[in-house]
Amino acid sequence: SNLPLVRTRCVLNMSPKNFALLLMDSSRVKTYNKMSLGRVDEVVFQKDVDSVATVTEDNKEGSSLSFGIDGETKIVRNKTKPPLTKKCV
């Protein structure tokens, strides 16, 4: 494979909810991933890790349309520069 693999481990001194909030916040990705050059939320279907799936209808004024599952749902794009390579992934 031409993609580098980096394996790491750590002990997190935070609650599971705070960990989920950290992982879902694209502006804080460099806090836990020093190799990241940044992450962008491409599409956000549902915000808030505490959101609960409900059946709603879309309207022209922009009502909240549920994605159908609990929690935050989005597609992100991350750019990473692994150590010892010149290549951005």
N, C-alpha and C positions, 0 to 999 in steps of 0.2 A: 504494500500500500504506500502511496505517496503522502499520506496524511500523518503527521506526528501524533503520538499518544503520550499524554502526561497523566500520571496517576498521583493523587494527593489524598491526604487524610488530615482531619483535625477534630478537636472536641469543641463543640459550640456551647457557649455558656448563655443560652437564651431559650425562651419558650418556643414550642413548635409554631405558635401563631406568629411570633416576631420573626422567626426564621422564614416562614411563608411570605410575610410582608417584605422582608429583605430580598428574597428571590424574585418576587414579582415586580419590584421597583427598578425599572431599567436605569434610572439615574444613579443608583447605588451599586451597580454591577462591579465597579472597580474596587469596592470595599472588600469583596470576597474573591475576586478573580483578577489578579495583578497582570495577567496576560491579555486581558480584554482591552481592545481599543475603543470599545463603546458598544452599546446595544440600543436598538431603535424598536419601538412598538409599531409594527407594520399595520396590524388590524387589531382593534380591541372590541371583542364581542360583548364582554361583560366585565365591569370593574368591581373591585372590592372582594377580598378573599372571604368575607362573611356573607356575600350575596347568596340568596336562596332562589333556586329555579322556580319561576312562576309562569303560568300560561298567560301571555299578554299579546295584544295585537299591535302591529305597526301602524302608525298614522303619519300623515304628511307633516305634522308639527314636531316629529321626532320623539315619540313616546319611547319608554324603555322597553326594548324588545329582548326578552330573555333568550339566552343561547340554549337553554334546556337542561343545564347541569348546575349544581351548586358551585360557588367559588368564582374566582377571576379566570377569564378565558381570553387569551390573546395569541397572536402570532408575532414573534419577535425575530429580528435579524441581529446577529452578534458578529463582530469582527475580532479575531484573535491573532496575536503575534506570539507563537510559542517560542521559548528560549532556544538558542542554538540553530535557528533557521532564519532565513531572510524572507521567507514566504509568509504572507498574511492569509489566514484561513477564515 
